[in-house]
Amino acid sequence: MTESAPALPARLYLASASPRRRELLTQIGLAHEVLRVPAPPGEDEPQHDGESAADYVQRTARDKALRGRDWLGAQALPVLPLLAADTTVILDGQVLGKPADRGDAVRILGALSGNPHQVHTAVALWTGDRLLEAVSITHVWMRALTPDEIDRYCDSGEPFGKAGAYGIQGLAGTFISRIDGSYTGVMGLPLFETANLLRSAGIQIP
């Protein structure tokens, strides 16, 4: 019986419980540890008055990284670089966050149906002495959906916990006719921008 190779020691913390972000870091061979930082009250952080959708997603990623930094200090955990990200769907300048319930998911998917939108994913990397930031902007075209398709998709459970009430890597991949930008950014962690931040911090990508 062949023994499995020992896990590599974490080279950074991922301040996200998203399985998709974990999969993407694993895809590029980057050993990491999930840092489960208590979230602020509410499912999504509120958008500030007068704050643009683009500024909102960058601020929330930055805030996640800084909360992770503070959590490391409070828990006396080993200091490693810490990666945080936030994704939001923007339609006509308005943020479409995670659906609160089924009715909200139906509303969001109905608004996206047949309409182009943007997916912004901001990435923030705290290295102990500086905070590095990047953002990926992807234009997405979703075909028109019938009410029955929306209902069946909601029945699958996929819309919940996802910005814009869909995940391109799942069943909703059949809804997307075209993208202009980063597929991994739409998934939740743009690998090109993330790799550039890691290299800037001196973290080698395997």
Protein Blocks (a to p, Z undefined) as FASTA:
>chain_A
ZZdddddddfbdcdbfbfklmmmmmmnopacddddddddehjbdcddehiafklmmmmmm
mmmmmmmmmmmmmnopacdddddddddddeehiacdddfblmlmmmmmmmmnopacdddd
dddddehjaccddddddddddddddfklmmmmmmnommgopahhiafklmmlmmpmbdcd
jfklmnopafklmmmmmmmnopacZZ
